Amino acid sequence: MRAPQSWTVRDGRHWILDPRSLKPAAADLMTWAHTFEETERRLLRTEFHLPTGDRCFVSTVFLGINHGWRRCVLFETMIFGPVFADEMQWRCRTAVQAKKQHRRAVRVLRAQLVRAGVSPRRFTVRFTAGA
C-alpha cells in the first residue's frame, strides 16, 4: 500500500533540522514526527528578569512545518512578557536569518522596557542557545 501524498517528502511540508549545520532538510511525516518529538527545536532564548519579579523573553525556534505560502518559512522569533499586550512575532527561512532576527527582537524588547520606565541597570539578561 502506498503512503498518502501528504505523507511523502515531495510535498515539502515537513522539515527536520540538522543540529550541527542548522540546515533544514525535507522529511516524510513519520521521520518528522519522531524527530519533532525527540529533538530540541529552540535555537536561542534571551530572558529579561525585571525588578518586579516578572520575566520577558525572546525565543527563536525551528518550526518544523513550512509556514510559508510561496517560500519555505521554517523559523520563528517571538517576544513574550507583561510589557507586551500582544506577543510580537517574526518568521524567516534560514537559521542565519533567524539569529539576526533574534538579535533584532532583543533590541526591540530592551527599547520597550526602557520606554516602559525600566532602567537597563534594573534588569538582568540571561541568554541560552538551543540546537
HELIX and SHEET records of a PDB file:
HELIX    1   1 GLN A    5  TRP A    7  5                                   3    
HELIX    2   2 VAL A    9  ASP A   11  5                                   3    
HELIX    3   3 LEU A   29  GLU A   38  1                                  10    
HELIX    4   4 ALA A   95  ARG A  115  1                                  21    
HELIX    5   5 PRO A  120  ARG A  122  5                                   3    
SHEET    1   A 2 TRP A  15  LEU A  17  0                                        
SHEET    2   A 2 PRO A  24  ALA A  26 -1                                        
SHEET    1   B 5 MET A  88  CYS A  92  0                                        
SHEET    2   B 5 PHE A  75  PHE A  80 -1                                        
SHEET    3   B 5 ARG A  55  PHE A  62 -1                                        
SHEET    4   B 5 ARG A  42  HIS A  49 -1                                        
SHEET    5   B 5 THR A 124  ALA A 129 -1                                        
END                                                                             
